[in-house]
Amino acid sequence: MIESKPQKFFTNFFSILGGQSLSLILGFISITLIARYLGVEEFGLFSYILALVSILSKFIDLGLSPITFRESSRKEGNFVFLNTAVSLRLILFLIVLVIFNVAGWLLALTTLEIVLADILFLNILFSAKFQNFRDLLDIPFKISLSSYVSMIGIMLDNFVFLLLILFTPFFQASIYYVVTAYVISNIPGFFFVLNKLHKNYNYRFHFSLANWKWLIKESGPLITYVIILSIFQQVDLLILKYMDSEFATGIYSVALRLTLPLMIIPSAIASTIFPTLVKNVTSNEKQNIKINKFIYKLLFFSAFVITILFSLKAKIIITLIFGPKYSEAYLPMIFLLVTQIFLFYNFHTINLMTAYNRQKKIIIYVSAIMILNLILNLILIPLYSYTGAGLAKLIAIAAGTFILSIIVTKEGLNFNFFNFKTVIWCAVVSVLLYGLNYLSWPFYFISALIIIIFISLKLKYFEDDEIMMIFKLIHREKWGLALLRI
């Protein structure tokens, strides 16, 4: 399926997935400790400020990354677009920072909220979490399928953050310490990536606005998309803070923290496969069709398994990790887990439309989910608090997926993978895992994984050639043949 550079594709994909997974574990431990140290209300305040800065950071984004990635993939070693994108974002960073502080004063935000937000604003410059500057600097590594370098930087960020958070109880540190640590921890990784860029690609940043009008024009639809999507992702936290309480915000934040990191799976796949999709648009459309059908099937498998596996033990998972005071986050967590099934599909579809230069159509999808989510939050949060926020997001994303499917079908980009066999597989896996729910959680997860593998092989969720393709990438064809004989 991906005959060219198969081993490099495999290495790049698993360096991204493995690196992000390890970083996720380190970051997750840090966030868990923060939630326990700060308590529900202060953790809610931390999450609210983080959500606010995340939304504002998207006004700096301009949707430049996918277009810069696309154009740089076509002209490897040319940093014109990269320097222009970084320069534009630096200008906007200063503008947005000034506007926020003026607006914060006019809107009578508390001094605590403004100071914490200003500290977090610095993270926009250094952090991979905000995806403003670090994601641009990662582009040369993605193109050369050397994403392990970026992953080392991210792991360094999270390791330093964990070390700083471990000192929190010794200094009886406040939320100021936590937010400052959140920023400082990203500086070593930032300079590590810069150094590797210079050594590996002889890259040095030069302030440049070459082709800036063209770049903004091409990114135009994505600018709106990025801003609206950020509002969609974070607005429930803001509404919870003002229509309910910091306590409700803290509870809901735990559900988000347990589900949002799952997006590393489609992200790792997209980062690895995107350059190939772009090049195949004009040179090998048949290969693109085959690739996309498999990717959609793989994403659905991953999302469905994760959802059904963790939903049945949601309350136990939350209690074990965050403590009993956060246990009520289990129901919004279940809603947000189901949402991932739709989000995995949507994530790859949006990248696919960008590869085919159809990004203008994305606005319809993202506008629909943002408006619907906002309306549902305003209705459901007063009635059901944090549970209503989770339900609102699920309904909005499900409706958005339907709209996006119609759009891609009209654009001739519909790579259908869902059939009757998939429905049977979903039903059998769901019933069998529900039957295992009486087991204690360690035995449940072990038994569930064995059953999922067995059922998937027997019902042939993946075709034989797809399974062999996976093992071919890691040069273990014999393992694939042995697995197919089970």
Number of C-alpha atoms within 10 A of each C-alpha: 14 15 11 9 10 17 15 16 21 18 19 24 24 18 21 28 21 18 23 24 19 17 21 18 16 21 21 18 18 21 20 16 19 22 25 16 19 18 15 22 17 19 24 26 22 25 23 26 20 19 22 19 22 23 21 20 26 25 20 25 24 24 24 27 24 20 22 23 25 20 19 20 21 14 12 11 14 15 20 19 23 23 21 22 29 23 20 19 20 17 11 16 22 12 13 17 19 13 10 16 16 11 12 16 12 9 9 9 12 10 11 11 15 17 13 20 24 17 18 23 22 15 24 24 21 23 25 23 15 19 19 27 24 23 17 20 23 22 24 23 19 23 23 15 23 21 25 21 19 28 24 18 26 27 22 21 27 24 21 21 22 22 14 18 23 15 12 19 11 8 9 9 14 13 18 14 15 20 18 16 20 22 20 19 23 26 17 15 25 22 13 16 21 17 15 16 20 12 11 10 14 10 18 13 16 13 13 16 16 14 13 16 10 10 20 18 13 19 22 16 19 26 21 20 24 22 22 21 21 21 22 23 19 19 21 27 29 18 20 26 19 10 15 16 16 23 20 22 29 28 26 29 26 27 27 20 15 18 19 14 14 19 14 18 19 23 19 20 20 19 20 25 23 22 21 20 25 22 16 17 15 9 11 13 13 10 16 21 16 13 17 21 15 19 19 21 18 19 22 21 18 17 24 19 19 17 21 20 22 16 19 19 17 22 19 16 17 21 16 11 18 18 14 12 13 24 20 20 25 24 20 26 30 24 23 24 29 21 23 25 23 21 23 23 21 21 15 20 23 18 21 22 17 22 22 16 15 16 21 16 19 21 17 15 23 25 17 18 26 22 15 19 26 20 13 19 27 17 15 18 22 15 12 13 22 31 23 24 30 28 24 26 25 25 16 22 26 18 16 23 20 13 16 22 17 13 17 19 12 10 13 8 17 16 19 13 14 12 8 8 11 18 10 13 18 17 10 15 21 16 11 14 20 15 12 16 16 11 11 11 15 8 12 19 18 10 14 21 14 10 15 19 12 14 16 17 18 13 14 15 20 17 13 14 12 14 18 20 19 16 17 19 19 14 14 13 16 12 12 18 14 9 14 15 7 8
